[in-house]
Amino acid sequence: MFGIDWSNSQTLWLNLTNLALGIVTVLAVVILCGAVAQELLARRRKARELAGMDEEMRHVLHVPELGLTMADGGEAMPAPTERPGVDQKRS
């Protein structure tokens, strides 16, 4: 089979080693393809979930008058009228 002489004692261990390495290589490729497929499916599933969440939450989160909120609930700072150093000329 495949031109391999399995009865030759000088090449038997070489042939067995090559067979084992071939099996390991095929298993590694199968595992790699499975991992890539799993990652692609997970990304597709997550994208689908986020798209569904965008549709559900669009009406809840859209408040243009709200602006930026403060996470700590602290006092709002007044908006600066001038930007120091940009519009002012040095004397």
C-alpha positions as CSV (number, residue, x, y, z in Angstrom):
1,M,0.0,0.0,0.0
2,F,1.4,3.4,-1.1
3,G,4.7,1.7,-1.9
4,I,5.6,1.1,1.7
5,D,7.2,-2.1,2.7
6,W,5.8,-2.9,6.1
7,S,7.9,-6.1,6.4
8,N,11.2,-4.4,6.1
9,S,12.6,-4.1,9.7
10,Q,15.0,-1.3,8.8
11,T,12.2,1.1,7.7
12,L,9.4,-0.1,9.9
13,W,10.0,2.4,12.8
14,L,10.4,5.2,10.3
15,N,7.1,4.3,8.6
16,L,5.3,4.0,12.0
17,T,6.7,7.4,13.1
18,N,5.6,9.0,9.8
19,L,2.1,7.4,10.2
20,A,1.9,8.8,13.8
21,L,3.0,12.3,12.7
22,G,0.5,12.2,9.9
23,I,-2.3,11.4,12.2
24,V,-1.3,14.1,14.7
25,T,-1.1,16.6,11.8
26,V,-4.6,15.7,10.6
27,L,-6.0,15.9,14.1
28,A,-4.4,19.3,14.6
29,V,-5.9,20.6,11.4
30,V,-9.4,19.3,12.3
31,I,-9.1,20.9,15.8
32,L,-8.0,24.2,14.2
33,C,-10.9,24.2,11.7
34,G,-13.3,23.5,14.6
35,A,-12.0,26.3,16.7
36,V,-12.2,28.8,13.8
37,A,-15.8,27.7,13.0
38,Q,-16.7,28.0,16.7
39,E,-15.3,31.5,16.8
40,L,-17.1,32.6,13.7
41,L,-20.4,31.3,15.0
42,A,-19.9,33.0,18.3
43,R,-19.2,36.3,16.6
44,R,-22.2,35.9,14.3
45,R,-24.4,35.1,17.3
46,K,-23.1,38.1,19.3
47,A,-23.6,40.4,16.4
48,R,-27.2,39.1,16.0
49,E,-27.9,39.7,19.7
50,L,-26.4,43.2,19.6
51,A,-28.5,44.1,16.5
52,G,-31.6,42.9,18.3
53,M,-30.7,44.9,21.4
54,D,-30.2,48.0,19.2
55,E,-33.7,47.7,17.9
56,E,-35.2,47.1,21.4
57,M,-33.2,49.9,23.2
58,R,-33.3,52.5,20.5
59,H,-36.5,54.1,21.8
60,V,-35.4,53.9,25.4
61,L,-32.0,55.5,25.1
62,H,-32.7,58.2,22.5
63,V,-33.0,61.4,24.5
64,P,-31.3,64.3,22.7
65,E,-32.0,66.9,25.4
66,L,-30.2,64.8,28.0
67,G,-26.7,65.4,26.9
68,L,-23.8,63.9,29.0
69,T,-24.7,62.6,32.4
70,M,-22.6,62.5,35.5
71,A,-22.0,59.0,36.9
72,D,-21.5,60.2,40.4
73,G,-24.5,62.6,40.5
74,G,-22.4,65.5,41.4
75,E,-22.8,69.2,40.6
76,A,-22.7,70.2,37.0
77,M,-19.9,72.6,36.0
78,P,-20.9,75.7,34.0
79,A,-19.8,75.7,30.3
80,P,-16.7,77.8,29.8
81,T,-17.3,81.0,27.8
82,E,-13.7,81.2,26.5
83,R,-11.0,78.7,26.0
84,P,-7.9,80.0,27.8
85,G,-4.8,80.2,25.8
86,V,-6.4,79.6,22.4
87,D,-8.3,82.9,21.7
88,Q,-6.3,85.2,24.0
89,K,-3.3,87.1,22.7
90,R,-0.2,87.5,24.8
91,S,0.6,91.0,26.1
